[in-house]
């Protein structure tokens, strides 16, 4: 896995940070994205202190233009990406409502 590169969104805390640290410990080059740059930089510093490397960038995954630029920046910095962890999201607390989403909409997003 040492020649692999991974992108992890929502990597500033919680599961995203844990995944990033685990991948880096396994020798995978990681590119980390989140809106919380201070926390993201702390994750990068922990990875680098343990001997890994991490590319970090502020990213709002809901902004298609920003996501496209992030992908370009990652490819330039890390080369091709072999692992993608789409972990970014918002938890506003409380109950979750399940919505029916037309398949065509889902396919247009993916």
Secondary structure as UniProt FT lines:
FT   TURN            2..3
FT   STRAND          5..9
FT   TURN            11..12
FT   HELIX           14..25
FT   TURN            26..27
FT   STRAND          29..34
FT   HELIX           37..49
FT   TURN            50..51
FT   STRAND          54..58
FT   TURN            61..62
FT   HELIX           64..78
FT   STRAND          83..85
FT   HELIX           103..109
//
